[in-house]
Amino acid sequence: MVIATIFVSSFQRPDVVSYAPTTELPGAAGGALVTATVTLDARDGEAWTFYSFDRGATIDGTRDPEWDVAFQRFHFVTNGGEGYPGEAGALALEAPFDSVAEAPIDGYAATTGRLADGPVNPELERWYEYSFFAHTLRPKPATYVIRTADRRFAKLEILSYYCPEATPGCITFRYAYQGSGARALE
């Protein structure tokens, strides 16, 4: 009976929170604190989707070195570490998004490995919990503080990994970015 239940449930479409990719991104921050929620289409397993908090937009990170974070399906890295043009890093905090008022001074992990070879940022590597029975990813209850490529700060919470119809690869996150360079995140 247990095996039959597992077998049948593996063919049912999972009930997950999903969002369509954002068509209107927030735009340039200037020197202000910007808060936004965006959904990026990262379904392509061969290409990275690059995001700049300062620009509030996706950019072509293969040509423009000023990206802060990048996504490829469930992979999530920062623009910092050996071989990267930026100075970005990440720090995972087991704290609610709204309780993180200021970016820590240090403790940020850099990305290791080249984008073409499967890079890893140890603070971002397992941002999700995997359900074996439903074959779904669910974001962990964590807030990620990002030191950006130009050493400014953002806090980020991943809300979903699914596009409409439970298709994987749409990363939805909310963030607060401090365009002034200060560590205050609210």
N, C-alpha and C positions, 0 to 999 in steps of 0.2 A: 504494500500500500504506500509506504514511504517513497519507494523508488518510482512508482507510478505518479505520485504527486509531483515529485521533482521533475520527472520527464515532461509531464503536461505543462507545468509552470514554465519550463524553459522555452516553450513556444508562444507564450503570451507576451504581448507588448508590455514592457514595464511602465508603471505609473511614476513618471518623473516630472520635475519642474522643468519647463523648457521655454526658451526665448528665441525669437527671430533675431538675426544679426541686426545691430543698430545701423540705421541709415544716416542719422544725423548725429555726428560725434560732437563732443562739447566745444572744441575749438581751443585756441591759444589761451593760456592761463595768465600771461603777463606776470606781474609780481604778486598776484592774489592767491588766496586759498580757494581751490576749486574742488567741488564734490560732484561726482557723477556716477551713473551706472551705465555700463556699456556691455554689449554682447559682440564678441569678435568671432568671425567664422574661421576656425582653425581645423576644419575637416580634412584638408589636404595633407596626407601623410608624407608628402615629399617637400612641402614648402612651409616656411615659417611665416607667421603673422606677427609683425613688429608694431609695438605701440609706444608712443611718446607721450608722457604725462604733460610735459610743457606745451606741446602742440595740441594735446587733446585729440589725437588722431592716429590712425594707422599710417605707417610710412614704409617706403621700400628700404628696408634695413640692409639689403645687399648693396645699395648705392649710397645710402645716407647713414653715417655712423652714429647719429644722435638718438637712437632708439633706447628705451629703458628696459622694457620687458618683451619677451617673445614667446609665442605659443605655437605648438605643432601637435595637434590632437590633444593628448593629455600631458604632453611635455611642457614645462614652464621654466624659463631661465631669465637671467638678468644680463645686461650688457656690461660685464666687468669680470676680470680675471685675465690670466695669461692668454694673449692672442686676441683680446677684445679691445676695441677703441675707447670704451667708456670705463667709468669707475664705479659702476653699479654693483650692488650686493643686496642680499635679502636676509631677513631675520623673521622667523616664525614665532609668534607669541600666542600662547593659549589664553587669550583674553578676548572678550567681545569687542567688536569693531568700535562701538561708541565709547568704550572705556579707554582707548588708546589716545591720549591727548597730546603726547609728545614722542618724537622719534628718539630712540636710544642713541647715545653717542657712538658706541662701537658694538661689535659682535656680528657684523654683517658677513655672510658667506658669499664668496665669488663663484662664478660659473667655471667649471673645469671641462675641458674637451671642446673641440671645435663644433660649430653648428652642423657641419656635414657628417660628423662622426658620432652623434648622439651625446650632446653635452648634458651636464648635470649640475644643478645647484642643490647642495645637500639640504638647504632649508626649504626648498620648494619641491623636491623630488616626489614626496608622497603627500601631496596636498589633498588627497582623496582617500576615501575608504571604498574598497571594492566589495560588492555583494556577489558572492559566488552563485547563489541561487537565482538572482535576478539578472546577473551579468551587467550590473550598472555601477557607475562611479557616483559617490556622494561626497561633496566637499566636507572636509573636516571642519569642526568649529574652531577656526583659528583666524587671526589677523596677521597679515604679512606686512612688515614694514620694509619698504624698498628705499634704499639709497640709490638715487637715479644716476644715470651716466655722467651728469655734470655735478654730482654730489649734493643734490637737493633731496627732499624727502616726500614720500607718499605712504599711505597705509592702504591696504587692499584686502577685501574679503571676497572670496569666490562664492558665488551664489548657485551656479548651475553649470553643467557640462553638456547640456542637451539643446539641440535645435528643435523646432516643431516636429511632431510625430515621433518623439523620442530618438531622433537621429543624433548620434554622438558627435562632438567636435565644436560646438558653439560654447565658448567660454564666456559666461556672464559674471562680471565682477563689479562691485562698487568700490569707489576709492575717494580719498581726500588727498590732494596734492598741494604742497606748499610752494608756490611759485617764487616766494621771496627768498628762499634759501634757509629760512628759520626752521627750527625743529618742531614748532607748534603745528599740530595736525587737526585742530578744531577751532 
